[in-house]
Amino acid sequence: MFATSVRRAFSTGSQQTVGFLGIGNMGQSMCKNLIANGFKVQGYDIMEGARDSAAASGVNVVGSVAEAAANADFVVSCLPATAHVQEAMTMKGGVFASARPGTIILDTSTILPGGSLEMGEAARAAGMTFIDTPMSGGVLGARAGTLSFMCGGDAAHVEAGTPVLKGMGKNVFHCGIAGQGLVAKLTNNLILGINMIAVAEALAMGEKMGGDPKVLSDIIAVSTGRCFSVDTYSPIPGYKEGTPACNDYNGGFMVKLITKDMGLAISAAKEGGAISTETQRAFDIYSHMMELGYGDKDFSYVY
Ligand code: NAD
């Protein structure tokens, strides 16, 4: 059902080179779509397994961050958390030391807005541009090339990066100044993380009361409880084709990543003076799953 890569009808950057860092669950499909849309991709991941799997699916895999960044027109990072992005950008042989001056770095990772701002400053000092372009749509959206990107930074930089983002997704939103892309992303994921738990609790209750979770989902999908976790990214095995639930809850959005995002949303709420009671509860539930050893499972495993 899901295309392995998605070619756009429009013409993109005619063999512009993208250095891609982090060829994991999201990154591999994003690289494949960039290639299908005419970009030359030089991808790197610190994990051998990720490099092998990306190479087997047609990505040109290189041997270091420096090789990925060298002579690239754009660098796209798709890394787990703030510390990984900081390391890849600022280490000896990292992006800031290896890319050409003028390179635009599009960071699609979900990280601390403050950490992103610091890297924006460091990039400027190195003669480069670093903007926050976090994404939404999950592994299904990455495969189908329908991701939404939420960008923070100067309009001219967002515009310059848009052909690359459109080579991996469908919607590009300019949310405001640097960091505002991440604010939008955390707002979205706060809802997603709580929603998946609500869907899990609801379907478990229905099932234990004799209902069929697939029938209940068909009904909820056209009723007022409808949401992404019901009609697209269902936690029920064998209900929605291509979901991690159909793959023993592997290969999706890992529990450790939603836990990180809930934590980031709580920090942002504290910083901004907003209430985060339900986010805290969701954080505690996902943290407990991690304690039980389910950190690498897809977050729909909460069901
Ligand atoms: P992932 O763990 O599958 O992939 C990240 C990859 O980065 C890993 O393969 C890891 O080895 C690699 N990596 C770590 N440090 C590196 C470095 N210094 N250089 C090169 N590679 C390095 O995670 P993912 O699910 O692909 O998510 C990536 C980012 O996108 C995260 O910030 C996540 O929160 C965000 N995100 C994920 C989803 C999703 O559904 N999976 C959706 C939206 C956003």
Residues whose N, C-alpha, C, O or C-beta is under 5 A from the ligand:
A	BS01	NAD	L21 G22 I23 G24 N25 M26 G27 Y44 D45 I46 M47 A50 C78 L79 P80 A81 H84 A88 T108 S109 T110 M135 S136 G138 V139 G252 F253 L257
